[in-house]
Amino acid sequence: MDPRKKDGTPRRELEPEERKARNRTYLLIFVLAIVNLYMLVWRDRGSLGDFQLQSTAIGAGEGANFAAPENACGSDPVRIFDASERLWIQRSRLSEGRTLRLALLGVGVPGEAIDEIEGAVRGKVDLGLLAGSGADLRVAADPSGRVHALEVELAEGHLVQACRDGQELRVRNIQHPLRVDVAVVALELGPDGLAKAVADADESFELAPLVAANLAYDVDFHTESRPGDSVQMLVEKRYLGAHFHRYGRVLGVRYIGAAGRVAYYKYKVQGEEAAFYDHAGKPMRRELLRSPVAWYPVDRSERGELPSHVEFVEGRIGATYRRDAGTPVLAMGDGEVVGLRRDGEDGLTLEIAVGERTIRYTHLERVVGELSVGQRVNQGQVVGLVGASGRTPRPRLRLEIFEGDRAIDPMFVHDRGDGRPPRVGDPIPDSLRERYVDDITPWRRSLRRAGR
């Protein structure tokens, strides 16, 4: 080092104690710099007083697990959803005067995309005839809401389909004789999870989210399933001509594995909607779903990041779910939208009142459908997409649950004991119990045989 200062005067030699103090100061500055870098860049799990990097919202469609197919039409003459593994599929119905446009808006398709769809479909069917027809609608879209596959089931065996081939929407009008079979599908989960188990059973990918949705009260297949778990499902398989088209009603489902052991059977009591019951006729639905995010295929290497974590922000307890941008967020129970806002800390925030509780979702990329305060939502309905709005360094969902003004531990939805959300609904009436047991006995036998 130059022994002279800039003005030419000699530098004073530091005393040993002064040198030690200077070195301690340099070390402290270095440690603080490392800590700040960790806080600002790497950390995304909260604690008391958590500070997180302000992030711009992730652009629509950037989620690694939600890449759009180059050609959604595929080679099969009736199945256009086979290439939808990395998209999210929604269902609706053109009932009670609902037009195709209103139904598409309700599942989150933006207006300009609907203009394209209506223009393409109009050449195959009179759009005015669809309104209030009761036709089933299925849509596969990317996180931006751009539709890659659409199907309107006008009548049994009669479909209007639109699928994206590059930039073009191809539309076809299909009529074939309908055949419905009831099959028992047996799945054995391995290290690659539910999607691979479905493929190994030589079934369509669409069965995987169907299994996850029907067991969503008791099993989170992202975090709780393990190799060796088994699932048996009694399900309708619908064929158009000689070609498998899609899965229909689920009549029964059975799970045995690390998350427990459950079996549901679909039954309709006169005057009520069909629902799932156990072998004794007790309702299987719960007040809240086990997870606020929809299932989608995840690589084995990524599964370690999926379990939720407790987080405190400004004294509020919450749970964080690290998921790809664009992952569908679900209404955990039947309820009403009571809050929808955006702020710098929590980003886009949605609040839904479910019974005596309020469910708060933060850091959303966008809400799905034209949600507004006062609107009713149904359990399992897609209400938003995971994003990175507000102060978060990466896409994730933060879940908070309140009872009145008091924040409670949201991890109770993952409980396995008495603290978990209760079953809801009425049991099979005593007067119908014997008939119910007789009706489901063949289903129970079929599921048990398939699980051996």
N, C-alpha and C positions, 0 to 999 in steps of 0.2 A: 504494500500500500504506500502511496506517496506520503512521505513524512511531513509535508507542508500543506497548509490550508490553501484555498483558492486565492486569498489575499497575500500569500507568500509567507505568512508567519508560521512558526513551527507548531505542529500539533502537540497537545499535551498528552503524555502517556497516561492511560487509565490505571488506577489502582486495581489490585486484584479483586477487591469486593465490588468495585464499579463494573469491572468486566463481567463478573458473575451476574450482577443485576441486569446488565445489558443483554446477556445471553438468555436469561430467564424471560425477559420481555420479548425477544425475538421468537423464542419457543412458544410463548403464549399466543402471539399473533399468528404463528403458523398453525397451531392447534385450532384456534378460532376460525381460521380460514377453511380448514378441512371440515369442521363441523358445519359451517354455513353452506359449504358446497354440498354436503350430504343432505342438509335440510332442504335445499332449494332444488336439487336435481334428482337424487335417488329416492328420497323417502316419500312414501305415499300411504303409510299406515299411521293413523292419527293417535294422539295421546292428549293429555291435558295441555292446553296451550298450543295445540298443533298449528304450525304455519306451513302453508303449502304454496307452491309456485302458481301464480296466475297463468292460466293456459287458455289459448284460444280454442274454440270449439272444434272438435274433430270434424273434418268434412264428411258429408254424407257418403256412405259407401266405402269408407276406408278401412273398415274392420277386416282383419286378415281372414277371419272365418266366414265372411259374407261376400265372397267374390261372385259376380254374376257369370253364368255360363255363356259361352260364345254362341251357342245355338240351343235354345230351350225346347225347340220342337222335337228334336231327337228323331229316331228312326221308327219308333213304335207308332202304329196308326191311331191309337187312342190315348196313350199315356204321355202327357206333356209335362208332368211334374217330376219325372225321374231325374232331371238335371238340377233339382231344386235343393240339394243338400246344403248349399251355402246361402240359401235365401230363407225368408220366413214366409210361411203360408198362413193365410187367414181365410176364414169362412164367414159367410153371411147368407141372408135369405131375402129375396125380393118380395117381401110381404107387406101388408097394410099400406098399399099405395106407394111403396118405396120403389123409386126408379133405379136403373143401373148406376146413374151418376151419384145418387144419394148413398147407395150401398158402397160404392167405391170410396167416396169421401169418408164414410164411417169407418173404413179399415185403413185410412191414412194415405190414400192415393191422392196426390196433388191435382189441382184442376187442369193444368196443361197436359198431364199424362192421361187424364180422363178424356180430354178432347181427342187425343190420338186414338184411344180405344174406341170411343163412340164412332169416330169416322171410319175405323176399320171394320167394326162389327155391323154397322148399318147396312152394308151390302149383303149380309147374310140373314138378317132378321130385323123386323120392324121393332125399333126400340120402345115404341109406345105399347106394344103387346107385352113387354117384360114387366112393366110397372104393376106391382101388386099380384104378380102371377104365382108367387110362392116358390119360384125356382131357386134352387140352391146355387150359390156362387162360391167359387174357390179362386184365390188370387195368390200368386207367388211373386214377391217384390223384393228389391234390394233396399237397404236402409234409406235411400233417398226417396223411396216410394215409387220408383220406376218399375212398371209391371213387366215381367218376363214370361209369365204364363197365366192365363185366365180361362175359366171354364164356367159356363152357365148350363145347368142341367134342366132343360125345359120340361122334360117328361122322362119317364123311364125309358132308357135307351136312346134318347134324343139329346144331343149335346151341341152347343156352340162353343168352340175353342179358339183362343187367340194365343199365339206363341211367338216369341221374338227370335228372328233369324238374322243375326247381325243387327242392323238398325231398323229392319222392317218387321212389322207385325203381320204374321200370316194367320188368316182366319179360315176355319173349316167348319162345315155343318155336317154332323155325324149322326146317322141313325142305324142302329143295329139291334137285334133282339137281345133283351136283357136276361141274364141268368144270375141268380144269387145262390151261392153255396155258403154253408156254415162250416168253418174249419177250426181245428185246434192247432195253434202255433206254439211250439215249445222253443224257448231260447235259453242258452247257457252262456253266461257272461264270462269273457276272458279278460286279459289285461288291457285290451283295446276298447272295452266298454260296450255300450248298448248298440251303437251303429254297426260295429263289426259282428256282434251276435246276430243281428237281423240279417246281415249279408250272408253269414255262414248258414243260416236257415233257409237261404235261397228265397227270401222275401223282399218286397219292394222297400226302399228306404223309408217311405211314408209310414211304415209300421213303427219305426223307432220313436218319433215324436208322439205318436198315438199311445204307445205304451207309457211313455213318461208322463203325458197329460192325464191318463186315466189312473195312475198311481200317485199323482202329485200331492195327495193329502198325507201320504205316509212315507214316501221315498223320494229323495232328491238324487237322481241318477248322475248328476255332476259330481257330487261329493260323498255320497253314502254307499253307492254300489261297489261291490268288490268282485274279483274273479271267483267263480264258483257259484255266484248268485244265479237263481233260475227264475224264469217268468213263463207262465203258460197263459195264453189268451184265447178265448172263444170269440171269434170275430166273423162277421159276414165278409165274403169276398165276392165282389161284383164283376161280372164279365159282360162285355159287349161282343156278341158273336163268339168267336173263339179266343178273344183277347182279354186278359185280365185288365180291368180298368182302375178300380180303387177299392179300399176297404170301406165297409159300411158300419153298421152298429156293432159295438162291443157288448157281448152278452155276459161275459164273465172274465175275470182276470185274477191271477194268483201269483204272489211273489213270495219267495223263500230265500233269505239271504242275510247279509250282515246288518241290514237295517230292520230286520224283524221278519214277521210272517203274517201276511194278510191275504184275504180272498174276498172279492166283491162279485155280486151278481146283479145284473140289471133287471129291474122289475117295475111294472106300472100298476099302481093302485088306481082303481076307477076314480076319476075326478082329479087326479094328481098327475104331475109330470113324472116320467120314468126316472128312476134314481137307482143308485147302487146300495145294496144291503149285504150284510154278512149272512152266514148260513142260518142264523137264528132270527133274521129279519130286522136287525138293528141297522140304522142308517150309517153309511160309511163316510159321508161327506163331513168335512171339518169347517169350522168358522173361517179359518185362514189357511191358505196354501202353505206348504213347507218352505217354498222359496219364492221370491218376487221376480225371478228371471226365468224365461222359458228355456227348455232344454235345446241344445244344438250340439252337433258332433265336435268333440275336442280331442286333439292329439294327446297320446299318453303323456308326453313330456310336459304338457301344459296343465295337467290335472292338479298338480301340487299347488298351483296358485288360486284354485277355485274356492276353497273353503272360505266362508265369511269370517271377518275379524271385528272384534269390538273396537270402537273408536270413540273418543271424546273430543268434541269441538265446542269451545266456549262453555264447557260444563254440561253439554248435552250428549247423552249416550246414543250411539248409533251402531249399525253394522255395515261394513263395506263389502261389496261384492265386486271383485275384479273380473271384468268381462270385456270382450271385444266391443269396440264402438259399433252401434247398430243392433246389439242384442236386444230382443224384445223384452220389455218390462210388463209384468202382468198385474192386474188388479187382484190383490190377495184374497179379497172377499167381496160379496155384494155390497155396494155402498153408493155414496154420492160425492161428487167432486165438491170440495169446500175451499180449495185454494189452488191458484195457478199464477205463478209470478217468476220473475228473474231478478237475481241480485248478484253482487260481486263475489260473495263468499260461497253460497250454495248453488249458484248458477240457476238453470231452469228447474223449478221446483213444483211438484204436483202433490196435493194433499187430498186424500179420500177418507171420508168418515165411514167406518164399518162398525155398526152397532155403537157401543160406548167408546170405541177407540178411533183414533185418527192415524192413518198411515201416511207418512211423508217420504217421498222419493226426491232425491236431489241429484245434481250434475247431469241431468238428462240432455240428450242431444236435441230431441224434439218430442212433443206429444203426438200420439197417433189418433187420427180422427179429429173432428171439430169439437174437442172437449171444452167445456166451459163450466163455471161455478153453477151448481144446482143440477148438473146432469147426472143421471143414474148410470152406473157401470156394473157389469156382471163379473163374478169370480172367474178368473182365467182370461178375461178380455185383455188384449194388448192395448195398453194405455200410453206407452212411450218407448223410447229407445235409449239404451245406455250411451252416455256421452262423456265429455270432459269439460262441460261448462262450469264456470265458477273457479274456485281455487283447488285445482287438482292437477298433478303432473301427468296423469294418464287416464284413459277411460275407465270408469267405474260407476257403480250405483251405491249411494249411501241411503240406508233405510233407517228411519226413525219411527217409533210407535209411541203414541201419547194416550194416556187416560186422563181426560180433562186437560189441565195445563201441565201435568206431570209426565215427563219422559220416562218410559219404562225400558227394561232390557229387551231389545228386539230378538235376542237369541232364544227366547222362550218358544219361538215357532219351530226350533230344531230339537226341542226337548223330547225325550222318550218316556217321560214319566207323567204324573198327574198334572204337571204344569203346562202341558202343551194345549193348543187351542182345542176346545171341545167339539165333539160330534154335534151336528145340527140336523134337524128334521125329525119327523115322527117315525116310529117303528111300524112294521107291517101290523095292521090291526089283528087282534086276537082271533077275530072271526075268520080271517083269511090266512092265518099262519099255517095251518095244516096244508091248505092248497098250495101256498107258496113253497113250502118244503118239498112237496111232491113235484112241483114244476121245476125246481132247480136241481133236483137230485141227479138227473142225467147229466147236467152241466158239471156238477161237482165231480162225478165219476170220470167224465172225460178229461177234466183238468188234472185230476190226481193221476190218472193213467199216463198222461203226457209228461208228467213231472217225475216219473220213476226213472 
